[in-house]
């Protein structure tokens, strides 16, 4: 089956299932093999060498679609299936735009629209992708592996919570202006052994700095959407300028973490289990060991002794 994936998360899942897409979005960057695959999308927003506030200003100033779909390239790839999403209008091509575009292609490929809002939804999407691409057996195997890993994490979290309680945990997926991460992140904090009362029940939402300070998180994780770890470290500097930064418990205790949101938290793929491991490492440090590859995604800017652990 010829599949075009307009989502980095779906592209990752397809490769994990042994299905190589014939076309991808410009944001798809994992695994490395995607570099050789034609891209069918682009954006007018310039993310390179721009701060969080500058990127936000660009997004707010766009009149029309943030992402463009190359209809000629899409048609040339002759896909049987195009995978899009309806979860976030600013993360990828809008689903309605995709449905309209495929009607202009002679073959008119099928469209699979993903709309995950929870960790369980992500596992269900893996099954849907597997069934749709004739890779159901691989999907079942992958889901079983993921569930086994999650069960181990939850067992460690339960034990840690009994001994040390559930630290107030805040996860931000943008810093200027601040946004508290929603969707699957809220449930993941709970699975990892944290207190997720700061996070929204639904989509990510703006939050005033004063609200963050009043909540006084014991663990603060900054995983900006589309930012790699080093840019996440710089994004933390946006927060340092706020009054009362030094008085936040997480700051005083050195429990502020910069995480590669582009690779992990922001993408609802099977790698959310890796994100869950990072969460648990941040919340209950002594309960889990991270592989070298996973550890490279997270850093404590103010705790040099753990940056190279």
C-alpha positions in Angstrom: 0.0 0.0 0.0 1.2 3.5 -0.9 0.8 5.7 2.1 1.4 9.4 2.5 1.8 10.5 6.1 1.2 14.2 6.9 2.2 13.6 10.6 5.6 13.0 12.2 3.9 10.7 14.7 2.2 8.6 12.1 5.4 8.4 10.1 7.2 7.0 13.2 4.4 4.5 13.7 4.4 3.4 10.1 8.2 2.7 10.2 7.7 0.8 13.5 5.1 -1.4 11.7 7.4 -2.0 8.8 5.4 0.2 6.4 7.6 2.8 4.6 5.5 5.8 3.4 6.0 7.1 -0.1 5.5 10.7 1.0 5.8 12.6 4.3 5.4 16.1 5.8 8.2 18.6 6.0 8.2 18.1 9.8 8.9 14.3 9.6 12.4 13.7 10.8 12.4 10.3 12.5 13.7 7.7 11.7 16.6 8.9 9.6 15.3 7.0 6.6 12.6 9.8 6.1 15.3 12.1 4.7 15.1 10.2 1.4 11.3 10.4 1.1 9.6 13.2 -0.8 7.8 15.8 1.2 4.3 17.1 0.4 3.9 20.0 2.9 5.6 23.3 3.8 5.0 26.2 6.1 5.3 30.0 6.0 6.5 30.0 9.6 10.2 30.2 10.1 11.2 28.3 13.2 15.0 28.5 12.8 16.9 30.9 15.1 13.7 32.4 16.4 12.6 32.7 20.0 9.3 31.3 21.3 7.7 34.7 21.3 8.8 35.4 17.8 7.4 32.1 16.5 4.2 32.8 18.3 4.0 36.2 16.7 4.5 34.6 13.3 1.7 32.1 13.9 -0.7 34.8 15.1 0.1 37.0 12.0 -0.6 34.3 9.4 -3.7 35.1 7.3 -5.0 31.7 6.1 -3.4 28.3 6.4 -0.2 27.9 8.4 0.7 24.8 6.4 0.5 24.2 2.6 -0.1 21.0 0.9 1.6 20.4 -2.5 -1.2 18.9 -4.5 0.9 18.2 -7.6 3.5 16.3 -5.5 0.8 14.4 -3.7 -0.9 13.4 -7.0 2.5 12.3 -8.4 3.0 9.9 -5.5 -0.3 8.1 -6.4 -1.1 7.3 -2.8 -3.7 4.7 -1.8 -4.0 6.3 1.7 -3.3 9.7 3.2 -3.0 10.1 6.9 -3.9 13.4 8.6 -5.0 14.6 12.0 -7.7 16.7 13.6 -6.1 17.2 17.1 -4.3 20.5 16.6 -4.8 23.1 13.9 -1.3 24.5 14.4 0.6 21.3 14.4 -0.1 20.0 10.9 -2.2 20.4 7.8 -5.9 20.9 8.7 -7.9 17.7 8.1 -10.6 19.5 6.1 -7.9 20.8 3.8 -6.7 17.3 3.2 -10.2 15.9 2.5 -10.7 18.7 -0.1 -7.4 18.1 -1.7 -7.8 14.4 -2.3 -11.0 15.0 -4.3 -8.8 16.8 -6.8 -6.6 13.7 -7.4 -7.7 11.3 -10.1 -7.3 8.2 -7.9 -8.9 9.9 -4.9 -7.0 8.1 -2.1 -8.6 7.1 1.2 -8.0 9.5 4.1 -7.4 8.3 7.7 -7.9 11.1 10.2 -6.3 10.6 13.6 -7.5 12.6 16.6 -5.8 11.3 19.8 -6.5 13.1 23.1 -5.2 10.5 25.6 -2.5 7.9 26.0 -5.0 5.2 25.3 -6.1 6.9 22.1 -2.5 6.7 20.8 -2.5 3.0 21.3 -5.8 2.7 19.6 -4.4 4.8 16.7 -1.5 2.3 16.3 -4.1 -0.4 15.9 -6.1 1.7 13.4 -3.0 2.4 11.3 -2.0 -1.2 11.4 -5.4 -2.4 10.3 -5.6 0.2 7.5 -2.2 -0.6 6.1 -2.4 -4.4 6.3 0.1 -4.5 9.2 -2.3 -5.5 11.9 -0.1 -8.3 13.3 2.9 -5.9 13.7 0.6 -3.4 15.4 -0.7 -6.0 17.8 2.9 -7.0 18.7 4.0 -3.4 19.1 1.0 -2.5 21.3 1.7 -5.6 23.5 5.3 -4.4 24.0 4.2 -0.9 24.8 1.6 -2.0 27.3 4.1 -4.2 29.1 6.5 -1.3 29.4 3.7 1.0 30.7 2.7 -1.6 33.3 6.3 -1.7 34.6 6.4 2.1 34.8 3.1 2.2 36.6 4.2 -0.4 39.1 7.4 1.7 39.9 5.2 4.8 40.1 2.9 3.2 42.6 5.8 2.1 44.8 7.5 5.5 44.6 4.2 7.3 45.4 3.7 5.2 48.5 7.2 6.1 49.7 7.5 9.7 48.5 4.1 10.9 47.6 3.1 12.5 44.2 5.1 15.7 43.5 3.2 18.6 42.1 4.3 18.4 38.4 3.9 21.0 35.7 4.6 20.4 32.0 4.8 23.3 29.6 4.7 22.9 25.9 5.4 26.6 25.2 7.0 29.3 27.3 6.3 32.7 25.7 3.4 32.9 26.2 3.3 29.9 28.6 1.1 27.0 27.7 0.4 24.1 30.0 0.4 20.8 28.1 -2.8 18.9 27.8 -4.2 15.9 25.9 -2.2 12.8 26.7 0.3 14.6 29.0 -2.1 14.9 31.9 -2.7 11.2 32.1 1.0 10.4 31.6 2.0 12.4 34.6 -0.4 10.4 36.7 1.0 7.1 35.2 4.5 8.3 36.0 3.7 9.0 39.7 3.1 12.7 39.7 0.3 15.1 40.7 -1.2 16.3 37.4 -3.7 18.7 38.9 -2.0 21.7 37.2 -2.6 20.3 33.7 -5.8 20.8 31.7 -8.2 18.0 31.1 -8.4 18.6 27.4 -6.2 20.5 24.9 -3.1 22.5 25.9 -4.0 26.0 27.1 -2.5 29.4 27.9 -1.6 29.9 31.5 -0.6 33.1 33.4 2.8 33.0 35.1 1.1 34.0 38.3 -0.9 30.8 38.1 2.2 28.7 37.7 3.8 30.4 40.7 0.7 30.0 42.8 0.6 26.3 42.0 4.3 26.1 43.0 5.3 22.9 41.1 7.8 20.7 42.8 8.8 19.4 39.3 8.8 21.7 36.3 9.2 20.2 32.8 9.6 22.4 29.8 9.1 20.5 26.5 8.2 23.2 23.8 6.4 21.9 20.8 8.8 21.6 17.9 11.9 22.4 20.0 14.8 20.1 20.6 16.5 19.8 24.0 19.0 22.7 23.5 16.2 25.0 22.4 14.1 23.9 25.3 17.0 25.0 27.6 16.9 28.5 26.0 13.1 28.5 26.4 13.5 28.1 30.1 15.3 31.5 30.1 11.9 33.0 29.1 10.6 31.9 32.4 13.5 33.1 34.5 12.5 36.7 33.7 9.3 36.4 35.6 8.9 37.7 39.1 9.1 35.0 41.7 10.9 32.5 39.5 13.6 31.8 42.1 10.9 31.1 44.7 9.2 28.2 42.9 9.9 25.0 44.7 11.1 23.2 41.6 13.6 26.0 40.9 14.9 26.0 44.5 15.4 22.3 44.5 16.9 22.1 41.0 14.0 20.0 39.6 13.5 22.0 36.4 14.0 19.9 33.3 14.4 20.8 29.6 13.1 18.1 27.4 13.2 17.5 23.6 9.5 18.2 23.0 9.9 17.7 19.2 11.0 14.1 19.6 9.0 13.0 22.6 6.1 14.7 24.4 4.5 16.5 21.5 4.2 13.5 19.1 1.5 11.0 19.8 3.4 7.9 18.6 4.7 4.8 20.2 7.6 6.9 21.5 5.2 8.4 24.1 6.3 5.4 26.2 9.8 6.8 26.0 8.4 10.2 27.1 6.7 8.4 30.0 10.1 7.0 31.1 11.5 10.5 31.0 8.6 11.8 33.0 9.2 9.2 35.7 12.9 9.9 35.7 12.1 13.6 36.3 9.5 13.0 39.0 10.9 10.0 40.8 14.6 10.0 39.9 15.6 6.9 41.8 12.9 4.6 40.3 14.2 4.3 36.8 17.3 4.2 34.6 17.3 5.8 31.2 19.1 4.5 28.2 21.9 6.7 26.8 19.7 7.6 23.8 16.7 8.5 25.9 18.8 10.4 28.4 20.1 12.7 25.6 16.6 14.1 25.3 16.5 15.6 28.8 18.7 18.0 30.8 18.6 19.9 34.1 20.1 23.3 33.2 20.8 24.2 36.8 22.1 20.8 38.0 25.4 20.1 36.1 26.0 16.9 38.1 23.0 15.2 36.3 23.4 16.7 32.9 25.8 14.0 31.8 24.4 11.1 33.8 
